[in-house]
């Protein structure tokens, strides 16, 4: 019988693509989303996993994005973002791990974000949650490697999900994004997950794969100056960049 893969956030852009790819690769896939239960509630998570059997691969895509500066972020919003992105990952891993330990194998992949490594104003809770998610996943790799269990994080940059596209204020923003990187698609993340859970990735554990099309390799300020733009073969900016102090 094929291994069971559990994909959380399975109705979202990335989660849906991951679930479809793993089905195509021959896994039995159980997709979990908020309609199936509250992944931040331990009793509900325990009930969900009790009915699944042994999990061969857990891919945690569930999460939310919320933005406000720290002094405008309420405690309720802070907790909601950390619970949705980080606490849910802990609870799902907690209830998948006993079966993996008994089987002597398993893979846990968490979907992080470059926001856990490089930062934009207005996302303190999201940044903290995604950085914590990568650290938590490394901890799993350390603790459970002796049981044949691997754990790693895949952290995408900008991915063209329906939700992300609603947050693009100006279509020209996508053109600027594409100047030095290729914007991602959910299928790109799904392909990385498919490799991560495969036998070909047997040594891939305790690490974070940054899947951002080169975004974090670029110094953003350099793209505002004529010299670097010319050397990269980019057109001049239509508006004069701010003068450096």
N, C-alpha and C positions, 0 to 999 in steps of 0.2 A: 504494500500500500504506500502511495506517495506520502512524503512528510507533510505535516500540517504547518502552514504558515499563518500566523495571526497578524493582521495589519490593522492598526488603530488609525482613526481618522480616515477611514476607507472611502468616505464619500466626498472628501476634499480633492482638490486638483492633483496634488502629489500622491496622496493615499490611494485614490482611485487608479492612477496610473501604475502604482506599485502593485496593487492587488491584481490588476489585469495582466501585468507582465509575469508575475509569479504563477498565475493560473496557466499562462501560455507556456511556461517552463516546466509544467507538470506537477506543481504543488496543489494540494488541497488548501484552499484559502478561506479563512474565516475573517470577514471584515467586521470590525467593531467601530461604531460611531456613537454619537450622543443619542441617536434614536434607539440604540440597543441597551444603553445604560450609562450611568454617570461614572466615568473613569476616574473621577476624583473621590469617589465613595468606596471605601474598602469592601463593604458588604456586597455592593453591586458587582465590583470587580471579581471578588471571590466566587460569586454565583456564576458569572459569565465564564470564568476559566474552568470551574468545576464541570461544566457541561461540554468542554472542548476535547478533553483527553490530552495526551502528551503533545506539547508544542515543539516542533523542530526548529522553527524560526519565528522570532517576534520582531516585527518591524513597527516601531512606534513613530507614527506620523502625526498624531493628534496634537493640537496646540492652537493657540489664538495669538493674535497680534493686537496690541493696544498701545496708543501713544499719548504721552503727556509728559512735560518736564517733572522732575522729581517732586518739586514743591506743589505741583498741581495734581499729582497722583494720589488718589485716596488709598487708604489702607485696604479697603474692600477691593479696589481694582488691582492693587499690588498682589493681594492674595489670590485673586481670581486668575491672573496671568501665570503666577508661579504654580498654582494648582493645575491649571490646564496643560502647561508645558512640562513641568518637572514632577510634581506629585503623582500625576497620572502615569508617568514613565516608571516611577518607583513601584507603584502598586501593581502595574501589569507585569513588571519583571519579578516582583516578589511572588506572584502567583503562577508564573510560567516556570520559574527556576526549579521547584521541586521535581517536576516531571523531567526536565532536562538533566538534572543531577542523576535521577534514577536511570535514565537512558544512556548516560555517559557521553552526551553530545548535545549541541544546540548552538544557535547563533542569535544574538540580540543586536539589532541595528536601531539606533535612534537617529531621527532626523533633526539635526541642529540647524544652525544658521550662521552666516558670517557675522551677524549681529552679536554673536558671542565672542568675536575676536576684534572686529573693528566697529566703531560706534557712530551712530547718528543721533543728533539731538532729539529728545522727546520719547525715548524708548527705554527708560531705566529698568522697568520690570521685565520686559522682553529680553533685554541684553543679559540681565542677571539670570533669568531662567535658562536661556540657551547656553550660557557659559557653564552654569551648574549642571546642565544635562550632559555636556561633554565630559565634565569631571566625574559625574556619577557613573557614566558608561565605562570610563577607564577603570574606575574602582571595581565594577563588575568583572572586567577582564582579569584584573589581578586576583580577585577572590575566587573566581570560578574556573580559571584556566585549567586547574588540576582535575576538573571534572569533564574536560573536553569541550568546554563552553567558550565560545568566542564572543566578544562584545566590541563594537566600534560605533563611531558617530559619523554620519555623512552630513556635512554642512553646506547647503547650497547658498549661492548668491541670489540675485534676482531671478525668479522663475515666473514665467508667464501664465500663472493660474488665473482663473476668473476673478478671484478675490484681489490678486495683485494688480490686475488690469484696471479694476475700479478705482485704485488709488493713484493712477497716472493722471495728473491734472492736465498735461499738455502732451499730445502725441509726439511733439519734438523731443520730449524727454527720452523716449525710446531710441530715437536716432542718436542722441548724445550718449546714451548708455552703450550703444553699439560701436562707438568710436574706437574703443580699446578692448572690448570684450564681446563675446557672443552671449546675448541674453539666453537664459536657460528655458527649457520646456519641461513639463512634468515627466515626459518620457526619458529625458536625460538622467533625472534622479532615479527613475525606475530601473534604468540600465545599470547604474552604479550599485543599487541595492541587489539586483539579480546577481551581479558578480560577487558582492560581499557575502551573500548567503551560500554561494556555490562552493564545491570542493576545491576549486581552483584558487580560492582565497584562504587556504588553510592556515597561512601564517599571518593573516590580516586580523589583528586584534589589539585592543588597548591603544587605539589611535583614532585620529580624526581626519577624514578625507574632506578637504575643502574643494567643493565643486562649484566654482564661481566664474568660470570662463576667463580667468585672469584678473578679475576685478580688484582683489586685494593686493595684486602685484603692482598696481598703479598708484603713484603719489598724486592724489587729486589736484593739489595746487599746481603741479607742473602743467596740467592740461589747460590752465588759465593763461599761460605765458606763450607768447608768439614763438620763441625759439624751440622749446620742446614740441609744440604742435607741428612746427615745420619739419622737425627731424622725424616725427612719427608719420609724416605725410598727411596730416589732418588739415582741413580748411581753417582759415582764420575765423575767429569768433566775430559774429556780427555786432556784438556790443563790446565796448572796451572793458577789459578785466579790471578789477580793483587794483590800485597801485600797492606795491609791497611796501611795508613800513621799514 
